[in-house]
Amino acid sequence: RHWAVVGSPGTGKTTLLRTLTVGLALTSPSVAVYVLDPGGSLASLARLPQVAAVVGADRIDRLLDELEQDAPAGVAHRVLLIDGVDALGESDRRLATLVAGGLERGVHVVVTALRWTFRPSLRDLLTGTVELKMTPTDSTFRDAQRSLPDVPGRGVSPAGRHIQTARSDEEAVEHARRVSLARNEPDLHMKLLPEQVSYSAAGVAEPGKVILGVGGPTLGAVTWDPASSPHLTVVGQARSGVTTTLRTLIAGLTDPVAWEQGSVELLVADGRRGLLGVPGYRSPASFTEELTRWEGVLRERIP
């Protein structure tokens, strides 16, 4: 089941998510928790072994990529907490798709919102609801909201009854952390793109393809296929890794595992000499001479 927690600012939506996470850590083994925390109020939850990620809005796509894959070994259920569904932007479509099929893969979603104005297709899938204090005209339970005291954590249950959600703080998080460590709970981590990756660690390309790096939904090998895309342009500002990318390409083109020895002829030029020493490197004069020879060969092939 998926839930929505809706309420005005200061009514305790973030605290409810913290309480839910602490409760899961204390009572539910084999559960991984992922937190989208644009405001940074839930950063301390990252100390819990069961919390695989606490990330901001800049990593929404990586978070959804992770949850769209199969769960890691030993994890039966995964819970995604989103503190502010408005931060999703256009990614709310992906979230709706994830929610629609999530229970089959053990994915449960809880979102918070200021009001019921987010995408209707997503709202219809969030069948569990908690309404904290909000304007009665915006509420599903107007009568219950009119008599609801303005107390943080006071809300309305899915049955329309008044409830008081439990409060949690940093001390509660630390308690849950100590209990989890005493039980030897595994320390879970969402996979992220590394800041650097060596050529050997990037993986092995299929024959005829060239390794570029790692990425994509699974953070697997990213390759260039010259058969389907004969030409490749690498664009980037200074110190962004353009020259390094070309070095990686050259290493892949000369890799005997992916290419037969001698099947690739390289012609490399670089006015800044950043590629000096790689196979096929030519000085400016030699490059012009070699290019002229290549042009003659190619002209003969045109007919």
C-alpha positions in Angstrom: 0.0 0.0 0.0 1.2 3.5 -0.8 0.5 6.6 1.3 0.1 10.4 1.0 0.6 12.7 4.0 -0.9 16.1 3.3 -0.9 19.2 5.5 0.0 22.9 5.8 3.6 24.0 6.7 4.6 23.3 10.3 2.1 20.5 10.9 4.6 17.7 11.3 4.8 16.0 7.9 8.6 15.7 8.0 8.5 14.5 11.6 6.0 11.8 10.6 8.5 10.6 7.9 11.3 10.5 10.5 9.0 8.5 12.9 8.1 6.1 10.2 11.8 5.5 9.3 12.7 5.0 13.0 9.8 2.5 13.4 10.9 0.6 10.3 14.5 0.4 11.6 13.3 -1.0 14.9 10.7 -3.5 13.8 11.2 -4.5 10.1 14.2 -6.5 9.1 15.0 -6.9 5.4 13.6 -3.4 4.6 15.6 -0.7 2.7 14.5 2.9 3.0 15.2 5.6 0.4 14.5 9.2 1.2 14.1 12.2 -1.1 14.8 15.1 1.1 14.9 18.4 -0.8 14.8 20.5 2.3 17.6 18.7 4.2 15.6 18.1 7.3 16.0 14.3 7.3 19.8 14.1 6.7 20.4 12.4 10.0 18.4 9.3 8.8 21.4 8.4 6.7 23.1 7.2 9.9 20.6 4.2 10.1 21.9 1.0 8.4 18.5 0.4 6.8 18.5 3.8 5.0 20.2 3.3 1.7 20.0 6.9 0.6 19.0 10.4 1.7 19.3 12.6 -1.3 18.2 16.0 -2.6 16.2 16.9 -5.7 19.4 16.7 -7.9 19.4 12.9 -7.6 15.7 12.2 -8.2 16.4 10.3 -11.4 19.2 8.1 -9.8 16.8 7.3 -6.9 14.1 6.2 -9.3 16.6 4.3 -11.5 17.6 2.3 -8.4 14.0 1.5 -7.4 13.1 0.4 -10.9 15.7 -2.3 -10.7 15.4 -5.6 -8.8 16.0 -5.3 -5.0 19.5 -6.3 -3.8 20.0 -9.6 -2.2 18.6 -9.9 1.3 16.1 -7.0 0.9 12.5 -8.1 0.8 10.9 -4.6 0.7 11.9 -1.1 -0.2 10.2 2.0 1.1 10.6 5.4 -0.8 9.8 8.5 1.3 9.4 11.8 -0.5 9.3 14.9 1.6 7.6 17.2 -0.8 6.1 15.7 -3.9 6.2 19.1 -5.7 10.0 18.7 -5.9 9.6 15.9 -8.4 8.6 18.2 -11.3 8.2 16.1 -14.5 9.6 13.1 -12.7 6.2 12.6 -11.0 5.2 10.6 -14.2 8.0 8.1 -13.4 6.9 8.0 -9.8 3.3 7.2 -10.9 4.6 4.3 -13.0 6.7 3.1 -10.1 3.8 3.2 -7.7 1.5 1.4 -10.2 3.7 -1.6 -10.3 5.8 -1.2 -7.2 4.0 -3.6 -4.9 4.8 -6.5 -7.2 8.5 -5.7 -6.6 8.1 -4.9 -2.9 8.3 -1.1 -3.4 6.2 1.1 -1.1 5.9 4.8 -1.5 5.0 7.6 1.0 4.9 11.2 -0.1 4.1 14.5 1.7 2.4 17.4 0.1 1.0 20.8 1.1 -2.4 20.1 -0.6 -4.1 17.6 -2.9 -3.1 19.4 -6.1 -0.4 17.0 -7.4 -1.0 14.8 -10.5 -4.4 13.1 -10.2 -3.0 9.8 -11.7 -0.5 9.7 -8.8 -3.0 10.7 -6.2 -5.4 7.9 -7.2 -2.6 5.3 -6.6 -1.8 6.6 -3.1 -4.7 4.8 -1.4 -3.6 5.4 2.2 -3.9 9.0 3.5 -3.1 11.0 6.5 -4.4 14.6 6.5 -2.7 16.9 9.0 -4.0 20.4 9.7 -5.0 22.1 6.5 -7.7 24.5 5.1 -11.0 22.6 5.4 -12.0 23.6 1.8 -8.9 21.8 0.5 -9.5 18.8 2.6 -11.2 15.4 1.9 -12.6 15.4 5.5 -13.9 19.0 5.8 -16.0 18.4 9.0 -13.1 16.7 10.8 -10.7 19.4 9.7 -13.0 22.2 11.1 -12.7 20.7 14.6 -9.1 19.7 14.4 -6.9 21.5 16.9 -3.9 23.4 15.4 -1.4 21.1 17.1 1.7 19.7 15.3 1.1 16.0 14.4 -2.6 16.2 14.9 -4.4 14.9 11.8 -7.2 12.9 10.3 -7.0 9.2 9.6 -8.3 7.5 6.3 -11.5 6.8 8.3 -12.0 10.5 9.1 -11.0 10.2 12.8 -8.7 12.5 14.7 -5.2 11.1 15.3 -2.0 12.3 16.9 1.1 11.1 15.1 4.2 10.2 17.2 7.0 12.7 17.5 10.6 11.6 16.9 13.9 13.5 17.2 17.6 13.0 16.8 17.7 11.0 20.0 15.2 8.6 18.6 17.3 8.2 15.4 20.4 7.5 17.5 18.5 4.9 19.6 17.4 3.1 16.4 20.9 3.2 15.1 22.3 1.5 18.2 19.6 -1.1 18.2 20.3 -1.8 14.5 24.0 -2.2 15.1 23.5 -4.5 18.0 21.4 -6.7 15.7 24.1 -6.6 13.0 21.8 -5.0 10.4 23.6 -4.7 7.0 24.7 -1.2 6.0 22.7 -0.5 2.8 23.9 2.0 0.2 22.3 3.2 -3.1 24.7 2.9 -6.0 26.0 6.2 -7.2 28.2 7.3 -10.1 31.8 7.3 -9.0 33.8 10.5 -9.3 36.4 8.5 -11.2 36.4 5.1 -12.8 39.4 3.4 -14.4 39.2 1.8 -17.8 39.6 -1.7 -16.4 36.8 -1.1 -13.8 34.4 0.2 -16.4 33.6 -3.4 -17.6 34.1 -5.3 -20.8 32.5 -4.2 -24.0 30.9 -6.5 -26.5 33.0 -7.3 -29.6 32.9 -4.3 -32.0 31.9 -1.8 -29.3 34.1 0.7 -27.4 33.9 1.4 -23.6 33.2 5.0 -22.7 32.5 4.6 -19.0 29.7 3.7 -16.7 26.2 5.0 -16.3 22.6 4.5 -17.2 19.8 3.1 -15.0 22.0 0.2 -13.8 25.3 2.1 -13.7 26.7 -0.5 -16.1 29.1 -0.1 -18.9 28.3 2.7 -21.4 29.7 2.0 -24.9 30.0 3.4 -28.4 28.9 1.2 -31.2 30.6 2.4 -34.5 28.4 0.0 -36.5 25.2 1.8 -35.6 26.7 5.3 -35.0 29.7 5.6 -37.3 30.8 9.0 -35.9 31.1 10.4 -32.4 31.4 13.9 -31.1 32.6 14.6 -27.6 31.7 18.1 -26.3 32.7 19.7 -23.0 34.3 22.8 -21.5 37.9 23.0 -20.3 38.9 20.3 -17.7 35.6 18.5 -18.2 37.3 15.3 -19.4 37.2 15.6 -23.2 40.8 14.5 -23.7 40.4 11.7 -21.2 37.4 10.5 -23.1 39.4 10.3 -26.3 42.1 8.4 -24.5 39.5 5.9 -23.3 38.2 5.6 -26.8 41.7 4.9 -28.1 42.3 2.3 -25.4 39.0 0.6 -26.4 39.8 0.7 -30.1 43.2 -0.9 -29.5 41.8 -3.5 -27.0 42.5 -7.0 -28.5 39.5 -8.4 -26.6 37.1 -6.2 -28.5 39.0 -5.7 -31.7 41.2 -8.0 -33.8 44.8 -7.0 -33.7 45.6 -4.6 -36.6 41.9 -4.2 -37.7 41.8 -0.5 -36.7 44.0 2.2 -38.0 44.2 5.4 -36.0 45.0 8.9 -36.9 45.2 11.2 -33.9 45.9 15.0 -33.7 45.9 17.3 -30.7 47.2 20.8 -30.9 47.6 20.9 -27.1 49.6 17.6 -27.1 47.3 16.1 -24.5 47.2 12.9 -26.5 50.9 12.7 -27.1 52.1 9.1 -27.1 48.8 7.4 -27.9 48.7 5.0 -30.9 48.2 6.9 -34.1 49.4 10.2 -32.8 50.8 12.6 -35.4 52.5 15.9 -35.4 50.5 18.6 -37.2 52.6 18.2 -40.4 52.5 14.4 -40.3 48.8 14.5 -39.6 48.2 16.6 -42.8 50.3 14.2 -44.8 48.6 11.1 -43.5 45.1 12.7 -43.9 45.9 13.3 -47.6 46.8 9.6 -48.0 43.6 8.6 -46.3 41.7 10.8 -48.6 43.2 9.1 -51.6 42.3 5.7 -50.3 38.7 6.7 -49.5 38.2 8.3 -53.0 39.2 5.0 -54.5 36.5 3.3 -52.5 33.7 5.6 -53.5 32.8 3.8 -56.8 
